Amino acid sequence: MRSAMLVISVGAVLGLAAACSNDIQGPPGRAVRTERALPASAGQGFGVQLAPAIAGLAAPSLRGDSDTPLAGLSVAGVALPRVGAQEPARIAILAFASALDASAVDPSITDANSADDVFVAAVVDNQRLLRGRDVPTAFAEGLGQVFRDERCTRCHSFQAADGFRVDPRHVGKTLDNSRCGECHTQSAIRVPGLAPDVISWIAPGAEFDLRGRDLGDIQADIIAREGDALDEHLREDDRILWAIEHGRVPFQEMADGGPVPISLDSWLGLVDAWEVGGRQLRNQASAGLAGAQTIAVASVAGVTTATGSGPSTAPAIVFVPDPGFPGIDEFERSAGVVWIAFATGADDIVTGASGATQLALVRYELRVRTEPGESEDRVVVALASLGSATLVTLGAGGPGDGDSGTPALAVRGGSVVLAFSSRASNLVAGFVDGNGADAGDVFVRVFDAQTLAATTSLVSSIPGAAEAGGDGASSAPHVGGDGLVVAFESTATDLVADDANGVGDVFCRTIGSGAFGDVVRASVRNGGGESPIAARHGRAFHDAATGDLWIAFETDATGLEQGAARAATDGARSYLFWSGAVRTFALGGDSRHPSAAPELAPDGSRIAFVTPAALDRASTDANGVDDVYTLDFAAMRAAAPIGSVQELARASVTGIGGDGATASARPVAAVLVGPDGAPSGDALLAFESSDELLGRSDTTDVVLHFLRDRAVLPLVADFTASDRVGLAGNFTAKFRDLSTGATEWEWFVNGVSFSTERDPTFPDPAAGDYDIELVVRDGLGGEARLTRRRYVVAFQTRSWTEIFDAHIQGSCGQSATGCHGDTGAARGLVLTSAATARTNLVDVVALACGGTAGVRVVPGEPDQSFFAQVIDPLTDTCLSNGIESAMKLSRSATLEIRDWIRRGALAD
């Protein structure tokens, strides 16, 4: 699965138009189209860089510097054919509310309310293909993300004041490159073909501490250091190539035993993209990457040039395509109509509104064309208003007589379905209010997409009485993707039989063109028993092939899922109800972890939810904060038995697939439809984040993911393992595949194939060191491989004499003139027999690195024993007291010696 990500900031959107041309004239609510770059320093950056994934590469960005939060978000999308192009243009359309000054979008509009207004923006995914895939051109969303990974910052901060993840031998010492050569020799690093002067590889750690530095400062520093030689440095410098290809500190693998988390090919692709994009920090729609955006103020008052007199919030959006659209070319045409519904307390946005909060509906044409670019044509979009707002909450004699809110939209054939909650009593003829004037009900209003003719019906009605509302409050509706089902929350006890739990539940109802179906309660235990704790946030999907309903919901209850009840941590949990078998599943596989805000893609392809748990097998989720995860809903439904497969992927990741630093929240989803209204195979996920590592700059950003069904990630082999060191015959190494783009796996131990499983085990290895190689294939002829040397080590517990005979006697020389013989023994260490060797090792003080005193063997303390450090092939030591790499013992041999020391360094 490929994903492209975009970050949008309210400040960027609303701070944009003052510097932009106003290309389309029309009634209030007109759009402002931006087609030129804005200076990043002006605080109005509206850059787009659409960056799918090189091993999970993150996002394009609209950004700004405002800290005003969003008050609601809804997304829609369209995939439009381009004349002469293979790939369609993907366009995201967002509606959101914010209290920022609306005049920042259109200076001709006066912000008359000092409160929330509703805005609409459209963004084109103008991807740039490099090396056969699309990559981000901006430093902050591409190349710069590599510098922020812990496996890079571990070195680029090792002399910092807090001693971040440093080698203990560096702590408290003032180090510079003049002394690095004492330890960091070419033989120590053991990278074949590396230049002899590689001792200068070490970074000026304190000066170039990458952890707390702004990405702009890092980019400026890199450019200033290298000047015109920058490209050559990034592509050809031995230190860079060593870090990318090997990812090892001398004698020691990087954090978690893995390589720098990017392949050399991917690194070069990022360098290419950054150079092509003009070495930009934040993409500003330059020649390197074409971008087109359009923004409009939706909540304007009638035919005036001011926003409404009161706040407007909770927008919902849907796109109705034009089936006659011929494709995008140089001529500007309408591709369809954007519908936006929102709640408003203004009395001048819709005719006749007064007193109660009403729902308003506005529409825009989405107009598209191509425009020549330096390297390729780019797609330009504009929003053209189709007139003043229409009153949605219209009842007998005028507007609704009670507050209305929480609209939700979907397209059903030639109709647009709008569900909402309302306390009004005059929206449906013959309405019987069963819960009182202070509690709401859920309604649905179905519009003819062409004529706007509409009818309103009650959704939260009791059985056998279509106009009679339930005896409790109903709210928060959600319309399923095909417009045939509505999920909602309710405390009513009479919508279904035997509702006696006394708490709010999530319900769902089929609302076809004929009579409504029965209300179904979704928030139940597996098999149908009541949940004792309230549920909320219902999201529905109607499976047209089977007629089944799938309803996701959130609750603080535990043990609702299929199988035995399990203990859970405090907090919300996300569940999924399947009407076909009255079964309830815990999203993510179980309910032991908190999770919240489940969201169903309208086409049933994915489920998104938020959790702090580490559930993604392909990334190292160690940030301990809420992340957005997606679940392959289609695969879950197709599995046998249904629900046995829950493939998860983390959406809130950095440009190289790593952790963000702060929480992400409130995902919403949409499907990109084609001109015929059918799903294009792309889904669109949006969520809120305040994380700079995801490509943002302030606290108001929304991250957009374009998610594709087909697997186009680069084929990269990667893996890790647990329990890979132990006593011979007494442990099992468990391998975990972390590859991307792979459909086939083959594992080798010391060059011999041993498994084609994705996650095999290597049980009870005999004593020795084992090289592990993974070869992955994509089924299309592509192949990638990764070898980790001495990755599994099995050692034996032996007596000192056995260890001496097996490892030391043959390695150190026993003649009188040998290195450690009776005559001229190196360092005064005589190793002519097991007894003599032990006498000269245990509790003997000798010179250690840097001329300081050290103890050769400290019984029970292998880490404090200088002898254990000197002979270990993976332990850093100094040149003056060390031995050549080729003479060091194997890892299994050193582990046996360390085990002997740990057990007290006893004689036989």
Protein Blocks (a to p, Z undefined) as FASTA:
>chain_A
ZZddddddfklmmmmmmmpccfbgcdehiacddfbdcdfklopaccddddddeehiacdd
dddfbfbdcfbdcddddddddehiabdcdddddddddfbdfklmmmmbccfkopacdddd
ddddddddeehiacdfbfklmmmmmmmpmklmmmnommgmnopaiafklgopacdfklmm
mmmcfklnopghiafklmmmpccfklmccklpcfklmmmmmmmmnmmmlmmmmmmgmklm
mmmmnopaehiacehhiacfbdfklmmmmmmmmmmnoppabdghiaklccddddddfbbg
hjbcbdcfbdcehiaddddddfklgbjcfbdcdfbdcddddddfbfklbghiahiacddd
ddddddddddddfkbccdddddddebjcddfblcehiacfbdcehiadddehjaccdddd
dfbfklbghiacfkbjkbccdddddddfklopacdddfkbcehiakbccfbdcehiaddf
kopaccdddfbfklbghianopacdddddddfbdcdddddfbbcehiiacfbdcehiacd
ddfknopacdddddfbehkagcjdddddeddddddddfklopaddehhiakbccehiacd
fklpaccdddfbdfbfkbccfkopacdddddfklmmmpccehiaccdddfbbcfkopacf
bdcehiaddddddfkopaehiacdddddfbfknopabfkbccdddddfbdcbdcdddddd
ehkbccehiaccddddfbehiabdcddeehiafbfcfbdcdehiaeddddddddddehno
pacddddehkbccdddddfklmmmmmmmmmnopafklmklmbopahhiacfbfklmmmmm
gopacddehhiacdfbaghilmlpmklmmmpmkbccdfklmccfklpccfklmmmmmmmm
mnoopaZZ
